[in-house]
Amino acid sequence: MAPLLALAQAVSDPTPLQYRDAAEEARFHALAAELRCVQCQNQSLADSNAQIAHDLRREVLTLMQQGKSDAEIKQFLVDRYGEFVLYRPLMDTRNSVLWFGPLVLVLAGAGVLFWVVRRRSRQVQPMGDSEERW
């Protein structure tokens, strides 16, 4: 089996993407950086070497060349793969906890800390003149 592994080659994209002009290439790279690879999960579409990333890059370029806007392309991918494909998902009621949860936790922690410090400061009695001081 080991000799067979040596013969294995990574699947690569045989033909490079063809851009009409530099503006289209810049737009493509900006859009691909905002989209997540659905297989790799922690890489952008631009950075991933997975076969599905190659296919999605071709799909994005095809949609761009058909005259679709960035918003339409993102919506197409969201309809197909879900909001996971976006690095910056839209804020709505379903994911509001993800957007505001950390802030609520920090504010709640600060409130509890303030309450505990204030309660303890009321319990401490000032020392009188007759008590020993260290």
Secondary structure as a PSIPRED ss2 file (coil, helix, strand):
# PSIPRED VFORMAT (PSIPRED V4.0)

   1 M C   1.000  0.000  0.000
   2 A H   0.000  1.000  0.000
   3 P H   0.000  1.000  0.000
   4 L H   0.000  1.000  0.000
   5 L H   0.000  1.000  0.000
   6 A H   0.000  1.000  0.000
   7 L H   0.000  1.000  0.000
   8 A C   1.000  0.000  0.000
   9 Q C   1.000  0.000  0.000
  10 A C   1.000  0.000  0.000
  11 V C   1.000  0.000  0.000
  12 S C   1.000  0.000  0.000
  13 D C   1.000  0.000  0.000
  14 P C   1.000  0.000  0.000
  15 T C   1.000  0.000  0.000
  16 P C   1.000  0.000  0.000
  17 L C   1.000  0.000  0.000
  18 Q C   1.000  0.000  0.000
  19 Y C   1.000  0.000  0.000
  20 R C   1.000  0.000  0.000
  21 D C   1.000  0.000  0.000
  22 A H   0.000  1.000  0.000
  23 A H   0.000  1.000  0.000
  24 E H   0.000  1.000  0.000
  25 E H   0.000  1.000  0.000
  26 A H   0.000  1.000  0.000
  27 R H   0.000  1.000  0.000
  28 F H   0.000  1.000  0.000
  29 H H   0.000  1.000  0.000
  30 A H   0.000  1.000  0.000
  31 L H   0.000  1.000  0.000
  32 A H   0.000  1.000  0.000
  33 A H   0.000  1.000  0.000
  34 E H   0.000  1.000  0.000
  35 L E   0.000  0.000  1.000
  36 R E   0.000  0.000  1.000
  37 C C   1.000  0.000  0.000
  38 V C   1.000  0.000  0.000
  39 Q C   1.000  0.000  0.000
  40 C C   1.000  0.000  0.000
  41 Q C   1.000  0.000  0.000
  42 N C   1.000  0.000  0.000
  43 Q C   1.000  0.000  0.000
  44 S E   0.000  0.000  1.000
  45 L C   1.000  0.000  0.000
  46 A C   1.000  0.000  0.000
  47 D C   1.000  0.000  0.000
  48 S C   1.000  0.000  0.000
  49 N C   1.000  0.000  0.000
  50 A C   1.000  0.000  0.000
  51 Q H   0.000  1.000  0.000
  52 I H   0.000  1.000  0.000
  53 A H   0.000  1.000  0.000
  54 H H   0.000  1.000  0.000
  55 D H   0.000  1.000  0.000
  56 L H   0.000  1.000  0.000
  57 R H   0.000  1.000  0.000
  58 R H   0.000  1.000  0.000
  59 E H   0.000  1.000  0.000
  60 V H   0.000  1.000  0.000
  61 L H   0.000  1.000  0.000
  62 T H   0.000  1.000  0.000
  63 L H   0.000  1.000  0.000
  64 M H   0.000  1.000  0.000
  65 Q H   0.000  1.000  0.000
  66 Q C   1.000  0.000  0.000
  67 G C   1.000  0.000  0.000
  68 K C   1.000  0.000  0.000
  69 S C   1.000  0.000  0.000
  70 D H   0.000  1.000  0.000
  71 A H   0.000  1.000  0.000
  72 E H   0.000  1.000  0.000
  73 I H   0.000  1.000  0.000
  74 K H   0.000  1.000  0.000
  75 Q H   0.000  1.000  0.000
  76 F H   0.000  1.000  0.000
  77 L H   0.000  1.000  0.000
  78 V H   0.000  1.000  0.000
  79 D H   0.000  1.000  0.000
  80 R H   0.000  1.000  0.000
  81 Y H   0.000  1.000  0.000
  82 G C   1.000  0.000  0.000
  83 E H   0.000  1.000  0.000
  84 F H   0.000  1.000  0.000
  85 V H   0.000  1.000  0.000
  86 L E   0.000  0.000  1.000
  87 Y C   1.000  0.000  0.000
  88 R C   1.000  0.000  0.000
  89 P C   1.000  0.000  0.000
  90 L C   1.000  0.000  0.000
  91 M C   1.000  0.000  0.000
  92 D C   1.000  0.000  0.000
  93 T C   1.000  0.000  0.000
  94 R C   1.000  0.000  0.000
  95 N C   1.000  0.000  0.000
  96 S H   0.000  1.000  0.000
  97 V H   0.000  1.000  0.000
  98 L H   0.000  1.000  0.000
  99 W H   0.000  1.000  0.000
 100 F H   0.000  1.000  0.000
 101 G H   0.000  1.000  0.000
 102 P H   0.000  1.000  0.000
 103 L H   0.000  1.000  0.000
 104 V H   0.000  1.000  0.000
 105 L H   0.000  1.000  0.000
 106 V H   0.000  1.000  0.000
 107 L H   0.000  1.000  0.000
 108 A H   0.000  1.000  0.000
 109 G H   0.000  1.000  0.000
 110 A H   0.000  1.000  0.000
 111 G H   0.000  1.000  0.000
 112 V H   0.000  1.000  0.000
 113 L H   0.000  1.000  0.000
 114 F H   0.000  1.000  0.000
 115 W H   0.000  1.000  0.000
 116 V H   0.000  1.000  0.000
 117 V H   0.000  1.000  0.000
 118 R H   0.000  1.000  0.000
 119 R H   0.000  1.000  0.000
 120 R H   0.000  1.000  0.000
 121 S H   0.000  1.000  0.000
 122 R H   0.000  1.000  0.000
 123 Q H   0.000  1.000  0.000
 124 V C   1.000  0.000  0.000
 125 Q C   1.000  0.000  0.000
 126 P C   1.000  0.000  0.000
 127 M C   1.000  0.000  0.000
 128 G C   1.000  0.000  0.000
 129 D C   1.000  0.000  0.000
 130 S C   1.000  0.000  0.000
 131 E C   1.000  0.000  0.000
 132 E C   1.000  0.000  0.000
 133 R C   1.000  0.000  0.000
 134 W C   1.000  0.000  0.000
